[in-house]
Every structure is written in C-alpha cells, then in structure tokens.
Amino acid sequence: MDRQTDWQFLDDRGHLATSDGRPERVVTYIQAGATLWEHGIRPAGLFGSNHDGDGPDPVKAGSLPLDGIGYLGSGAALDADALLRGDPDLVVAVTYGGGQVYGLDPDTAKHVEERAPLVVLDVGQGRSLGDVRARFAALARALGAAQDTAGAIALARATARLRALAHDTAARPCWPCHRRPPTAPTSPDRSPGRTSGNSPPSASTWCHRGEAPAPTGRPPTGRTSRSSPRGCSSSTPGATRTPWTPCATTPPGARPRPPPVSCRGTPRNPEEPYSDGAHARFFDRVADAVEAAGGGVV
C-alpha cells in the first residue's frame, strides 16, 4: 500500500478514526497488538486490562517480541497521559460489546479519543471468529500489511482436519448402550461449548471443555443412577463435569463400550490473537489432542 496523505478507518462502534497519514506509532491493547504482530505490524506500545499486572501477560502476548515494546500499564494505574506519553498516531483497543473500551476506564477512553485516533474492534460473543479475524486483517492492511496468504492456507487445512475429526468422533457411539451422542451444528469458527437452538452440545464440544457428555437432555424414565466417567478429571481451569445417565441395559446386538478412561484439556490462550495463523495453530493443537485420545474424548 502506498503512503497516503489522508488515512481513515471505520471501527466497530461506528466511529471513524482519521489521520493525516498512515499511522506509524500504534499503541494497542495487548491482544490487539499480538494480532497485528501476526500480520507484521509491530506495536509501539502495549496496555493491559484490569486483570493484568505491572508487566505484560506473556500468554496474551502470543508471539509478540516483548523486549523493546513499552508496556504502558493496566487497570487503575493506566490513565490517558500514561497511554499517550509516546505520542502515538493511533490507539487500537477491543470491546466485548456495547462500545465499552475493554481495559480502559470510560473517562480515560474519552480523553484518549479526544487527543489521538482510536480504533475499537468488537471481539464479543456476537461476532464469529471469522468476523473478528477479517476486521483485524482489514485494519492491518490499512496500516500497510500484506495479505496473509500463508495464514489463510494454514487455517483452511487446520479447519478441514478438525472438522473431519469432529465428524468422526460424533458418529461414534461412546456410552455403554452405544447410543449416538446428541449433536448440534458445530464449527471450528464457534467458541468452544456453544451450540445453536436448544440442542445439547455434542460430545466433542463437552469434552473439549473438560465436561462429561450427557446422553440425553434429562434422565430417562425409571433410570435415576448418575455418575461421571470413571477417572475423568479436567486440566482446564474452571471446567465442571455434568453428570450423565448410563443405560441400564444394552440394546440387542450392541457391544457395550466402557466410559472414557480420562478427559484431557488442551492449553488455550483465553485471548488468542485473531489471525488466520494463530487460529490454525490452535485448531491443530485441538486436533492433535483428539488424535492422541484415539479420536474420542479430548
């Protein structure tokens, strides 16, 4: 992209950020900075959220080279003067909906926008991963990045691999009665554990969250015994196990299959960078864990 005399970008709040030229000194929320770095844009400074400490969170930072990138603070210690002390050409932040700038006090965000262009991208539940990736890619290109062809190819391959594994897993009986697990439309582009309509989550979705799948929405009549798969423990922080009801009898001709021996979680950055390459690597980690579990519980 040739250098422009006038630069503008419409953010997800409907606010138009403008500059006399393409911004060169870009200060970002750490997740946004990690995403832009995936596109080849190096932030001039980073800031965190109220959940962060005095230094950058190395997990949220992803592959960002933290040496040489100033960390401007987080939480109550972060005000407009601290955020703008490097005289940035652009500030990039995120919102989880409603236009509230995540990580900044509303007054701080107001004062920042009065003194520097501010772009806020929506990463909330109302947006699919693909939508958010596309918005960050558009911003990166507006800042001079080339299209990430290699990342797009890697994501397409990783998505196809994970979908094939999910289809194979969902098609298998995985309870003693060989009842097929309840299914709901799923896609790697949906957040883990989310389903549409009133259908219960698929077995692969529940187990990715470290939870025991439920064969039915409610216990069948006359069957009140409840248990969790033996030895099932989750390595995913905060995960819970939902009790499930094993079949009292095995249908004629079906071979009983024991419950899963264990459940495993796969490590996940709670604020994964929103790029094709980052999501391809995450999908591959999930697929690796599914394959390691024999195509069953992950």
C-alpha positions as CSV (number, residue, x, y, z in Angstrom):
1,M,0.0,0.0,0.0
2,D,1.4,3.4,-1.0
3,R,1.7,6.0,1.7
4,Q,-1.5,8.1,1.9
5,T,-1.9,11.8,2.7
6,D,-5.2,11.0,4.4
7,W,-5.9,7.8,6.4
8,Q,-9.2,6.7,7.9
9,F,-10.7,3.5,9.3
10,L,-14.3,2.9,10.5
11,D,-14.3,0.9,13.7
12,D,-16.9,-1.4,15.2
13,R,-18.5,1.3,17.2
14,G,-19.2,3.2,14.0
15,H,-16.5,5.8,14.8
16,L,-14.3,7.0,12.0
17,A,-10.7,7.3,13.0
18,T,-8.7,9.7,10.8
19,S,-5.1,10.8,10.4
20,D,-3.1,13.0,8.1
21,G,-1.1,9.9,7.0
22,R,-0.8,6.2,7.7
23,P,-0.2,5.7,11.4
24,E,3.3,4.6,12.2
25,R,3.3,4.7,16.1
26,V,0.5,2.4,17.1
27,V,-0.3,1.7,20.8
28,T,-2.6,-1.3,21.3
29,Y,-4.3,-3.4,23.9
30,I,-2.1,-6.4,24.3
31,Q,-4.3,-8.9,22.4
32,A,-4.8,-6.4,19.5
33,G,-1.0,-5.9,19.4
34,A,-0.4,-9.7,19.3
35,T,-2.9,-9.9,16.4
36,L,-1.3,-7.1,14.5
37,W,2.1,-8.6,15.0
38,E,0.8,-11.8,13.3
39,H,0.3,-9.5,10.3
40,G,3.7,-7.9,10.5
41,I,2.7,-4.7,12.3
42,R,4.9,-4.0,15.4
43,P,3.2,-2.0,18.1
44,A,5.0,1.0,19.6
45,G,3.4,0.3,23.0
46,L,1.0,-2.0,24.8
47,F,-1.5,-1.8,27.6
48,G,-3.4,-4.4,29.6
49,S,-6.7,-4.8,31.3
50,N,-7.8,-4.7,34.9
51,H,-7.0,-8.4,35.2
52,D,-3.3,-7.8,34.3
53,G,-0.4,-6.7,36.5
54,D,2.5,-4.3,36.2
55,G,4.0,-6.2,33.3
56,P,2.7,-7.7,30.0
57,D,1.0,-11.1,30.3
58,P,3.3,-13.4,28.3
59,V,0.3,-15.7,27.5
60,K,-1.8,-12.9,26.0
61,A,1.3,-11.5,24.2
62,G,1.4,-14.6,22.0
63,S,4.5,-14.4,19.7
64,L,5.0,-10.6,20.3
65,P,8.7,-9.8,21.0
66,L,8.1,-8.0,24.3
67,D,11.7,-6.8,24.5
68,G,11.8,-3.3,23.1
69,I,8.0,-2.7,23.2
70,G,7.0,-0.4,26.0
71,Y,4.3,-1.6,28.4
72,L,2.2,1.4,29.5
73,G,0.3,-0.2,32.3
74,S,-3.1,-1.6,33.2
75,G,-6.1,-1.1,35.4
76,A,-6.4,2.0,37.7
77,A,-2.7,2.8,37.0
78,L,-3.4,3.5,33.3
79,D,-4.7,7.0,32.5
80,A,-4.8,9.0,29.3
81,D,-1.4,10.6,30.0
82,A,0.3,7.3,30.5
83,L,-1.3,5.8,27.4
84,L,-0.4,8.8,25.2
85,R,3.1,9.6,26.6
86,G,4.8,8.2,23.5
87,D,2.6,10.5,21.2
88,P,1.1,7.6,19.3
89,D,-0.5,8.1,15.8
90,L,-3.2,5.5,16.6
91,V,-4.6,3.6,19.6
92,V,-6.2,0.2,19.0
93,A,-8.4,-1.4,21.6
94,V,-11.2,-4.0,21.8
95,T,-14.7,-4.2,23.1
96,Y,-16.8,-7.1,24.2
97,G,-20.0,-5.3,23.1
98,G,-21.8,-2.1,23.8
99,G,-19.0,0.1,22.7
100,Q,-17.2,0.0,26.1
101,V,-13.5,0.0,25.5
102,Y,-12.1,-3.0,27.3
103,G,-9.2,-2.3,29.7
104,L,-9.8,1.4,29.9
105,D,-12.0,3.5,32.2
106,P,-14.8,5.2,30.2
107,D,-13.3,8.7,31.1
108,T,-9.9,7.6,30.1
109,A,-11.1,6.3,26.8
110,K,-13.0,9.6,26.2
111,H,-9.8,11.6,26.9
112,V,-7.7,9.3,24.7
113,E,-10.1,9.7,21.8
114,E,-10.0,13.5,22.2
115,R,-6.2,13.5,21.7
116,A,-5.5,10.6,19.3
117,P,-7.3,8.5,16.7
118,L,-8.9,5.4,18.5
119,V,-9.9,2.2,16.7
120,V,-12.0,-0.2,18.7
121,L,-12.8,-3.7,17.3
122,D,-15.6,-5.9,18.7
123,V,-14.4,-9.3,19.9
124,G,-17.6,-10.2,21.8
125,Q,-19.9,-13.2,21.6
126,G,-22.0,-11.6,18.9
127,R,-19.1,-11.9,16.4
128,S,-17.7,-15.2,15.0
129,L,-14.0,-15.8,15.0
130,G,-14.0,-15.4,11.2
131,D,-15.7,-12.0,11.5
132,V,-13.1,-10.8,14.1
133,R,-10.2,-12.1,12.1
134,A,-11.5,-10.3,9.0
135,R,-11.8,-7.0,10.9
136,F,-8.2,-7.2,12.3
137,A,-7.0,-8.2,8.8
138,A,-8.6,-5.1,7.3
139,L,-7.0,-2.9,10.0
140,A,-3.6,-4.5,9.4
141,R,-3.9,-3.9,5.6
142,A,-4.9,-0.3,6.3
143,L,-1.7,0.0,8.3
144,G,0.4,-1.3,5.4
145,A,0.4,-5.1,5.9
146,A,0.3,-7.5,3.0
147,Q,-2.5,-10.1,2.8
148,D,-1.6,-13.2,4.9
149,T,-1.9,-15.9,2.2
150,A,0.2,-18.4,4.1
151,G,-2.0,-18.0,7.2
152,A,-5.2,-18.4,5.2
153,I,-3.9,-21.7,3.7
154,A,-2.8,-23.0,7.1
155,L,-6.2,-22.1,8.6
156,A,-8.1,-23.9,5.8
157,R,-6.1,-27.0,6.3
158,A,-6.4,-27.0,10.1
159,T,-10.1,-26.3,9.9
160,A,-10.7,-29.2,7.5
161,R,-8.6,-31.5,9.7
162,L,-10.6,-30.6,12.8
163,R,-13.9,-30.8,11.1
164,A,-13.1,-34.3,9.9
165,L,-12.1,-35.4,13.4
166,A,-15.2,-33.9,14.9
167,H,-17.4,-35.6,12.4
168,D,-15.7,-38.9,13.0
169,T,-16.0,-38.5,16.8
170,A,-19.7,-37.5,16.7
171,A,-20.5,-40.5,14.5
172,R,-19.2,-43.0,17.1
173,P,-21.2,-44.4,20.0
174,C,-19.5,-43.5,23.2
175,W,-21.7,-44.8,26.0
176,P,-22.3,-48.3,27.2
177,C,-25.6,-48.6,25.2
178,H,-23.9,-47.3,22.0
179,R,-26.4,-44.5,21.8
180,R,-25.1,-41.8,19.4
181,P,-24.2,-38.6,21.3
182,P,-26.6,-35.7,21.0
183,T,-25.3,-33.4,18.2
184,A,-25.7,-29.8,17.3
185,P,-24.3,-27.8,14.5
186,T,-20.7,-27.1,15.3
187,S,-17.8,-25.4,13.5
188,P,-14.3,-24.6,14.5
189,D,-15.3,-21.0,14.0
190,R,-17.6,-21.1,17.0
191,S,-16.4,-20.7,20.6
192,P,-15.9,-24.0,22.5
193,G,-19.1,-25.1,24.2
194,R,-21.5,-23.0,22.2
195,T,-24.4,-24.6,20.2
196,S,-27.4,-23.3,18.4
197,G,-31.0,-23.7,19.3
198,N,-32.0,-26.0,22.2
199,S,-29.8,-28.9,21.2
200,P,-27.4,-30.2,23.8
201,P,-23.7,-29.7,22.9
202,S,-22.0,-32.5,21.0
203,A,-19.8,-35.0,22.8
204,S,-16.7,-33.5,21.3
205,T,-17.7,-30.0,22.4
206,W,-18.4,-31.0,26.0
207,C,-15.2,-33.0,26.3
208,H,-13.1,-30.2,24.9
209,R,-14.4,-28.1,27.8
210,G,-13.4,-31.0,30.2
211,E,-17.0,-31.9,30.9
212,A,-18.8,-35.3,30.8
213,P,-21.2,-35.5,27.8
214,A,-24.9,-36.1,28.6
215,P,-26.5,-38.8,26.5
216,T,-29.9,-37.2,26.9
217,G,-31.3,-33.9,27.9
218,R,-32.9,-35.4,31.0
219,P,-32.7,-38.8,32.7
220,P,-34.9,-41.4,31.0
221,T,-37.9,-42.6,33.0
222,G,-37.0,-45.1,35.6
223,R,-33.3,-44.5,35.4
224,T,-32.0,-42.4,38.2
225,S,-28.5,-43.7,38.6
226,R,-26.0,-40.9,37.9
227,S,-22.3,-40.9,37.6
228,S,-19.4,-39.3,35.8
229,P,-16.9,-41.3,33.6
230,R,-14.5,-43.0,35.9
231,G,-11.2,-41.4,36.3
232,C,-12.4,-38.3,34.4
233,S,-10.5,-35.2,35.5
234,S,-10.1,-31.9,33.7
235,S,-6.9,-29.9,33.3
236,T,-9.0,-27.0,32.1
237,P,-9.3,-24.4,34.9
238,G,-12.8,-23.8,35.9
239,A,-14.3,-26.7,34.0
240,T,-17.0,-28.7,35.6
241,R,-18.4,-32.2,34.9
242,T,-22.0,-32.7,34.1
243,P,-23.5,-35.9,35.5
244,W,-24.7,-38.4,32.8
245,T,-27.0,-41.4,33.0
246,P,-25.6,-44.7,31.8
247,C,-28.0,-47.1,30.1
248,A,-29.5,-49.7,32.3
249,T,-29.5,-52.3,29.6
250,T,-27.6,-52.8,26.3
251,P,-29.7,-53.0,23.2
252,P,-29.7,-56.3,21.4
253,G,-26.8,-56.7,19.1
254,A,-24.8,-53.8,20.6
255,R,-21.5,-54.3,22.2
256,P,-21.0,-52.5,25.5
257,R,-18.3,-49.9,25.5
258,P,-16.8,-48.6,28.7
259,P,-16.9,-44.9,29.5
260,P,-13.9,-42.8,28.6
261,V,-11.0,-43.5,31.0
262,S,-10.0,-39.9,31.2
263,C,-10.7,-36.4,29.9
264,R,-7.9,-34.0,28.9
265,G,-8.0,-30.3,28.2
266,T,-5.8,-28.7,25.6
267,P,-3.9,-25.5,26.6
268,R,-5.6,-22.4,25.3
269,N,-4.8,-18.7,25.5
270,P,-8.0,-17.1,26.7
271,E,-7.2,-14.1,24.5
272,E,-5.8,-15.9,21.4
273,P,-4.7,-13.5,18.7
274,Y,-7.3,-13.1,16.0
275,S,-5.3,-14.1,12.9
276,D,-5.5,-17.0,10.5
277,G,-2.1,-18.3,11.6
278,A,-2.9,-18.1,15.3
279,H,-6.2,-19.9,14.9
280,A,-4.7,-22.5,12.6
281,R,-2.1,-23.3,15.3
282,F,-4.9,-23.5,18.0
283,F,-7.1,-25.8,15.8
284,D,-4.0,-28.0,15.2
285,R,-3.4,-28.3,19.0
286,V,-7.0,-29.4,19.5
287,A,-6.8,-31.9,16.6
288,D,-3.5,-33.3,18.0
289,A,-5.2,-33.8,21.4
290,V,-8.2,-35.5,19.7
291,E,-5.9,-37.9,17.8
292,A,-3.9,-38.6,20.9
293,A,-7.1,-39.6,22.7
294,G,-7.9,-42.0,19.9
295,G,-10.4,-39.8,18.3
296,G,-12.6,-39.7,21.4
297,V,-12.6,-37.5,24.4
298,V,-10.2,-34.6,24.4
